Amino acid sequence: MEGRKTIIAFDIDGTLKEFGGLISKDTIDRLLNFAHVGIVSSRGDTHEIARRLGLGFAEIGKGTALAKFAREYPNHLGKVYIADTEFDRKEAEFHGWNFVNVNDIKLNLASGEDIRKGYINTDIREIQGIDLVIDHEKYPLPFEDEIVSEIILKDFLEHISWRKTRWFLAECHRVLKPNGKIYIQCPDLEAIARKIILNPDFEWGGIKQPEAIGFWVYGRQDEWGGVHKAGFTIPILSKLLVEIGFTVDRMENDGGSNILCWARKKP
């Protein structure tokens, strides 16, 4: 598919659902909308399995295959290999791929330049190192139910429209395993009101009132967007998460303008 900027490769044994893993054709079909998806495996029937799944590339021999596809897609932003063994991790990292353990899939959504090894890093922007370019306000998470262990939403939830916040968090809940964790960092409107809106002399980084109110409440509004579309206080975010089905383990202000939240999906 034209426009796909990243590469995702799967192992077979212990990774694909029909071979003892977690990844079914449903997740593969979802991911194909956003990335080049294929198989890198040591199995002799690798190409046959790839054809059956409708995948665009496949190769036998993990190390040589990972090196080959790295050469063939030099201009792509990110390359992630999803498998299940320590050998797979070493091979992937040696050849410059991000490795994600299929039994511990972790998502770093709208990561920006905060690229984390061992996570599937996503963003709407085409940033080097991003594993999946996707607009999370427009598309559901491209994963089947209950296969994700952890989700990070750092400085992102406020950029989802208030009309879609509940839907988006429900998507996070859907893909998480029971007891799967979610971490949220977002602006604390109560703290902002106390420290900024009610303080006519507030200044930060050279930004003074009245522009400071716009910056802290409505976002940077830079060339890629950066607009705040939703707002939260600690009681409001806690109530929303509980209504969706999360257990809130800890939620606090960071001593400044942000809410820090650690929650998990109920067993």
MIZAKE-849507 format. One record per residue (C-alpha): x, y negated, z negated. Coordinates in steps of 0.25 Angstrom, whole numbers, m for minus. Each point is the difference from the previous one (the first is absolute). Layout:
R       x       y       z
R       X       Y       Z
...
//
This chain:
R       x       y       z
R       0       0       0
R       5     m14       4
R       3      m9     m12
R       4      10     m10
R      13      m5      m7
R       4      11      m9
R       2      15       0
R      m5      11     m10
R       5      14       1
R      m5      12      m8
R       6      13      m4
R      m8      13       1
R       1      10     m11
R      m4      m6     m13
R      m4     m13       7
R     m12       3       9
R     m13       5      m6
R      m1      13       8
R      15       3      m5
R      m2      m2     m14
R       1     m15      m1
R      m9     m12      m1
R      m1      m7      13
R     m11       4       9
R      m4      m4      14
R      m9     m10      m6
R      11      m8      m5
R       9       2      12
R     m12      m5       9
R      m1     m12      m9
R      15      m3       1
R       1       1      15
R      m8     m13       1
R      11      m8      m6
R      13       8       2
R       8      10       9
R      m3      13      m7
R       7      13       2
R       7      13      m6
R      14       3      m4
R       2      14      m5
R       9      12       1
R     m12       9       4
R       1       6      14
R     m15      m3       3
R       2     m15      m3
R      m4      m4      14
R     m12       9       0
R      m5      m6     m14
R       2     m14       5
R      m8       2      13
R     m11       6      m8
R       0     m12      m9
R       0     m10      12
R      14      m6      m4
R       9      m8       9
R      13       6      m4
R       6      12      m6
R      14       6      m2
R       6      12      m6
R      12      m2      m9
R      m1     m10     m11
R      13      m7       0
R       2      m1      15
R     m15      m4       2
R       0     m11     m10
R      13      m5       6
R      m6       1      14
R     m13      m7      m3
R       8     m11      m7
R       7      m3      13
R     m12       1       9
R      m8     m10      m9
R      11     m10      m3
R      m9     m12       0
R     m11       5      m9
R      m1      m6     m14
R      m1      12      m9
R       2      15       1
R      m5       9     m11
R       1      15      m1
R     m10       7      m9
R       4      14      m5
R       2       7     m13
R      14       5      m4
R      13      m7      m4
R       7       5      12
R     m11      m8       8
R       3     m12      m8
R      15       1       2
R      m1       2      15
R     m10     m12       2
R       8     m10      m8
R      13       5       7
R      m6      m4      13
R      m6     m13      m4
R     m15       4      m3
R      m8      m3     m12
R      m4      13      m7
R     m13       2      m7
R      m3      13      m7
R     m13       5       4
R      m4       5     m14
R       3     m14      m5
R      m5     m10      10
R       1     m14      m4
R      m5     m12       7
R       6     m15      m1
R     m12      m7       7
R       3     m14       6
R      14       1      m5
R       6     m11       8
R      15       1      m1
R      m1       7     m13
R       3      13       7
R       1      12      m9
R       7      14       3
R      m9      12      m3
R     m13      m9       3
R      m8      m1      13
R       2     m15       1
R     m11      m8       8
R      m3     m14       4
R      m8      m8      11
R      13      m6       4
R      11       6       9
R      11       0     m11
R      12       9       2
R      m1      12      m9
R     m15       1       0
R      m5      14       2
R     m14      m4       4
R      m5     m13       6
R     m15      m1      m4
R     m10     m10      m4
R      m6       5     m13
R     m12     m10       0
R      m4       6      14
R       3      15      m1
R      m2      11     m10
R      13       6      m6
R       4      11      10
R       1      11     m10
R      m9      11      m4
R      m7       1     m14
R       9       2     m12
R      14       2       6
R       7     m12      m6
R       7      m1     m13
R       2     m15      m1
R      m4     m13       6
R       7     m14      m2
R      m8     m12       3
R      10     m11      m3
R      m4     m14       3
R     m10       5      10
R     m14       2      m6
R      m3     m15       1
R       2       1      15
R     m12       9       2
R     m13      m7       2
R      m9       0     m12
R     m10       6       9
R       9      12       2
R       7       1     m14
R      m9      11      m5
R       1       8      13
R      15      m1       0
R       2       4     m14
R     m10      12       2
R       9       4      12
R      12       0     m10
R      m9       9     m10
R      m4       9      12
R      14       4       4
R       6       1     m14
R       2      13      m7
R      m7       2     m13
R       9      m7     m10
R       6      m8      12
R       6     m13      m4
R      m3     m14       5
R       8     m12      m3
R      m6     m14       3
R       7     m14      m1
R      m9     m12       3
R      m2     m14      m4
R      m7      m2     m13
R     m10     m11       2
R      m3      m3     m14
R      15      m2      m3
R       1      m9      13
R     m12      m8      m5
R       7      m2     m14
R      14      m3       5
R      m3      m7      14
R     m14      m5       3
R      m1      m6     m14
R      14      m6       0
R       0     m13       9
R      15       0      m1
R       3      14       4
R      12       2       9
R       7      12       6
R      11       1      10
R      m2     m14       5
R     m15       2       2
R      m8     m10      m8
R     m15      m2      m3
R      m9       0       8
R       7       9       9
R       4       9     m11
R     m15       4      m3
R      m1       4      15
R      13       8       0
R      m3       8     m13
R     m15       2       3
R       0       2      15
R      13       5       3
R      12      m4       8
R      m7      m1      13
R      12       2       8
R       2       5      15
R      m4      14      m3
R     m12      m4      m8
R       2       1     m15
R     m14      m4      m3
R      m6       4     m13
R     m14       5       3
R      m4       6     m14
R       3      m4     m14
R       0       8     m13
R       1      m1     m15
R       4      11     m10
R     m14       3      m4
R      m6      m1      14
R      11       9       6
R      m1      10     m11
R     m15       1       2
R       1       2      15
R      10      11      m2
R      m8       8     m10
R     m12      m1       9
R       7       6      11
R       5      12      m8
R      14      m4      m6
R       4       0     m14
R       8     m12      m4
R      12       4      m8
R       6     m14      m1
R      m3     m14       5
R       7     m13      m4
R       4     m14       4
R      15       0       4
R       2     m13      m9
R      m2      m8      13
R     m10       0      11
R      m2      15       3
R      m8      11      m5
R       8      13      m2
R      m9      13       1
R       3      15      m2
R     m12       9       3
R      m3      14       4
R     m11       8       7
R      m8       8     m10
R       3      15       0
//
